Amino acid sequence: MSRRVNQADYLEAKFYSNYQRLDLALEAKKARKNCRLKLRALNGGLNGSKEDFEREVLPFWSKYGIKPKKMWYDLYCYSEGKYDPLYIPADLYWEKVYPALNMVSFRRAYTNKCIYDQLFPYLKKPGTILRNVNGIFTDGVGTIVSFEDAVGILEKRDSYVIKPAFYSGGGRYIYFHVAGEGDIDVIDTAALLNSYKSDYIVQELVEQHDVLASIHPQSVNTVRIISYLFGGRVHISSSILRMGTSGARMDNYSIGGVACRIGLDGRLATHAFDRSWQWVSSHPSGAIFEEIQVPSYDRILECVQSVHPELPFFRIIGWDFAVDKSGEPVFIEYNGAPDLNQVSCGPMFGNLTESILDFVFLEKPEPSLQALDEHGFAEVV
């Protein structure tokens, strides 16, 4: 039989895979540039000897035919003071590991924020005011409305947030409209909607828990969890609390926010990273990180554990949750192509690194992991 069963048309598969490789190559290039910039900010990071690097790191990677660059380990290992081969270089992650574990072709469609109500009907989410999908408006209950009706719906609202349905990472093109602030009385709603053209969602603002608001009340400070599916189980790669600063509406690290690792008990670590890649023990507002217990953290973990198996086309997912005034986890979004949090949280795959690399590069069978810990996970790194 000359044709493989259940395969895409040859030309379709060839051209689309070429586009994906280019897209991921650009991610890898960006990661290398960011690594160099971060090392410059950290005065070289660990900056250990070449001999130590070659002795501690290269033998681990040799069986995969890979010789990673020293700069990655100077970045990832500088706070530990010694080289650890289990870290995954970010360029290798984007070009080899990520596409082997995630179905890249599903990334755009299945991370569309406008279909979250259909994908996750049982998760609490910010209230939907409007959706625009392929140029078609629907209101909060899914009824198709005209452009004029959409404008009228928003003009009756004192506050809302508009997000692109795709690729709003880093806070790109997210617009907050808040009563009593800025342009609330002069905004041209029709022009605002026209500026987004198509494919976006308008939601109610989340009133966050007092504990999180006490850190920085202007932004909704969110829990970012990266989970992965392997051996038939959900594992936690990393968990951080992202916090805004300087009155910013968003908590994104890339625009000046602060990120702090969350322990298994929901308590923040002693130190966090700021935008300058410096370890700090307190938020600019004065909040001491190690004194903060993230409310309902165990419930957020339960949400991730229950939902991730329903998205098997993404073995690696980044999840963003807020916690509302009453302590309920509020699902904000998920990312089918998350960045790594290895500097603050350690090796991405922890003790499963070698098993996953064997699966990716040597095509060894995926092990079956049965033992569960107290959280119901096979392993929590």
N, C-alpha and C positions, 0 to 999 in steps of 0.2 A: 504494500500500500504506500503510495508516494506522498500522501498528505497526512499529517498528524491530525488526530481527532481533536475537536473542540479547540481549535487554534484560530486566532484572528487571521484575516486575509494577509498575505505576505507583505504587500506594499504598505498596508495600513500599519502592521506591526513594525516594519522597518522604519518608516518615517516617524512614527510616534515615539519609538524607542530612541531614535536619534535626537529628537527634541528633548526627551527626558534626560538623556545623558548630558546634553548641553546645559540644561537647567541645573542639574546637580553639580556639573563641573564649575559653574558660576558660583554656586553655594560654597563649594570647596575653596575656590579662589578667594572669596570674601572671608572665609574662615581663616585662611592663612594670613591675610592682611590684618584681620582683627587680632590674631595671636601676636603678631609682631608689634602692633600698637600697644597691646596689654603688657607685653614684656618690657617695652620701653618705659611704660608707666611704673612698672615694678622693678626698675633698674636691673633687668635681666632675669628676674624671678629667681629660681633656685640657682641657676648658673653653675651647676656642678661640673666636675671634670669630665672630659670626653671619655676617659678610661672608665669612670664609674658608670656613665650612661651605657657604654657598650657592654660592660659586664652585667649590669642589672636588667637592662631592657631588651637588647637585641636578641639574646638567646631565646627569649619567650616568643618573639615574632618570627624567628627564622623558619619554623616549620610551615608557616603560611607564605613564605617567600616574600615577606614584607620587611623593609628596613625603614622604620618611621624616623622622622626628623627629630633631632634633639630638642628643638624649640618647644614642641608640645609638652614635653616632660618637665622642662624648665618652668613652664607656665602652671601645669596641673599640680606639680609636686613641691612647689616652693614653700608652701605653708607646712608641709610635713618634714622638709629638710632632707629627704632622700628619694631616690627614684623608685617608682612603682610601675612595673610593666603592664598592669591591668587597665590603665587609662587608655581610652580609645582616641587617637588623633582625630580632630574634627573633620579634616579633609578626607580621611579614610572613611569616617562615618557617612559623610554625604555621598561619596562616590561608590562605596562598596557595601557597607553594613546596612545603611538605611534602605536602599533599593532591594536588598535581599530579604528584608523583613517586612517591608510595607509595600502595598500595591500602589505604586506611584500614580497610576492612571486614575485612581479613585480619589486622589487628594482634593481636587477642585470640587467635584460634585458633592461628596459626602461631608465636606466641612462647610457647606453653605449654611450660614446662620439662619436663613429663612426656613429651613426644614427641621430645625431643632424640635419643634413641637411634635412633629411626626416621628422623629427618631427617638426622642426622650420624653414621652408624654407623662411619665411618672416622676420626673425630676422637677423641682421647683426652679423656675426661671424668672427673670425680670418680665413684667407684663409687656406683651406686644401691643403696640399702638397701630403700626402700619408695616406692611411688607411690600417690597417691589421686587418681583421675580420676572426677569425677561421683559421688563417694561409694563407688567401688569400689577396694579395695586390691589391689595386686599387689606381689610381692616383687622382689628385684633381677634375677631372670631372667624376670619377666613372668607368673608363676603367680598366679592369683587366690587371695587369702587372706582369712580373716575378720578382723574387728576385733580379736578376742581374740588371733589369731595375730600380727597386726601389733604389738600391744602386747608380746607375748612376744619378737618379733624385736628390738625396740628395747631391751628390758630386758636383753638379752644383750650389748648394745654399750656400750663405755666412752665412746665419743664419736661425735657425728654433728652434722649441721646440717640444719635444717628450713627450707624456703623455700616461699612461696606459688608456685603454678604461673604466676600472672599478676601483673604489676605489683608487683614487689618492689623497684622503683627506690628509691635512697636508703637501702637497707637495711631497708625497712619489713617488720616482722613476721618477720624472719629470726632464728632461735633457734639458738644454739650450745650443745651439751651436751658438756662436756669432762671427762674423768676427772681427779679431783683438784682441780676448780675448782667453787666455788659449791655448787649444789644436787644434785650428782651422786648423793648417797646418799638424798636425800629427795624427788626428783622423782616426781610422780604421772604416769606415762606415759600412762595412759588419759585423764586430764584434759587433758594436753598435746595429745594428738591430737584430742580433742573440741573443744578451743579453736580449732583450725584448720578444723573442720567438713569442708570438701571442697576438692579441687584443690590439692594440695601435693606436694612431693617431699622425701624424706629421703636425704641423701647422706653418704658418707665425707668426712672432712676431707682437704684437700690438704696434703702436706708439701712446702713450697716450696723452691726453689733457695737455696743458702747466700748468694748475692749479694743476693737480695731479702730474705731473712730477716735479713740483717745490718742492714738499714735499720730494720725494725720487726718483730720476730719474732711478735708476738701476732696480727697480721692477715696474711691472704694478700694481698700487694700485687700488684695486677693491671694488665695492659696494656689500656687502652681505645683501640680504633681505630675511627674513623668512616670508612667507605668508601662510595662511591657508584658506580652504574652509569650511564655516559653514553657515547654514541658507540660502543657495542659493547665497551667496556672497563671494567675496574675501576680506580677512582682512589682514592687515599688523601686524605681531607680533613684529618684530624688524628690524632695519636697521642700519648697521655700515659701516664705511670705514676702510678697512684693508690696512695697510701701511708697507712696508718693512723697514728695518734698516741696517746700517753698510755695505752697498753695496750689500746686498743679492738680488738675482734675484727674490725671491718670497716674498709675503706679508703675509704669513701664521703666525698667532699668535703663533702657536706651535714651530716655529723655530726662534722666536725672534721679530716678527712683533708687531705692535701697532694697537689697535682697538679702534675706536671712534664712539660713537653714532651719527646718522644723524637725525636732526630735520625734521619736516614735510616740512619746507621751503627749505630743502637741505643744511642748514648750520650745521657745526659740533658743537658738544657740547663743553663745556668749558674744560672738562678733558677727557682723554682716559686712557685705561689700557695698561701697558706694560707687558712684559713677566713675570716680578717679581710680578705681581698683585698689582702694585702701580699706583695710579692715577697720571698722569702727564698732564701738561697744554700745553706742546709743544713737537714736534718731536725732536729727537736727532739732526736733521739738523738745528733746530731753528724755524721751521714753527709753528706759533701759531694756535692751532686748531680752536678756536672760530672765527678766521678771515677768515676761509676757507669756501667757498660756493662750494658744489659739482656741477660741470657743468652737465646740462641736467638731473638733478635728477627727475624732474617731468616726463620726457619721460621714464626713467627707471621704475617708478611706473606704467606708462601706459602699458609698455611691460608686467610686471608681471600680471597686472589686465587682460589683454587680453589673455595671454597664459595659466595661471593656470587652468581655467575651461576646457581646452583641455586635462588635465592630472588628471581626477577625481579619479584615483586609488591612488593618493597621495594627501590626504587632506592637509598635511604639506609638504612644499618644501622650501629648501634653494637655492636662486638664486645668481649667481655671474655675475656681469656686470663690464666691463671697459668702459671708455669713450675715444674715439679716438681723434686725433688731431683736427678734424673738429667739434667735439661736438656730434658725433653720439654714442648712446649706443651700446656697443659690447657685445653680449652674450658670456660668457666664459664657464659656465657649470651650471648644477643644481644638487641638492642632494636630493634624496628621503628619506633620513634619517638624517636630519640636527641636530646638537647639539643645545642647548639652549643658548640664549644670555641674560639671565635674570639678571646677575650681573650688566651689563652696561645699559640694556634697560627696566628693570622692568618685571612684571609678563607676562608669555608667551601669555596668552589669555586675559589679561586685564579684562575689565568689562564683558566679555563673559565667564569667567572662570567657574562660577557655572553652566551656561547652558550647557557648553561642558562636564563638569564632570557628570552632570545629564544624559546626553546622553550616555556617556561612561560607567558609573557604575550603573546607575539606569534604563537604557534603556528607558528614557523618549523621546518623539518625538522631532525631530529636529525642532526648531522654524523657521518661515519664516521671514527673516529680509528684510524689504523693503526700509527703509530710507537710503538715500545716503548722504555722505558729499561732500565737494567741490572737492575732488579727485575722486569721483565716487565709493568710498568704503562705505560699510555699517557702518564700524567703523574703525578708524585708532588709534591704541593704542599708 
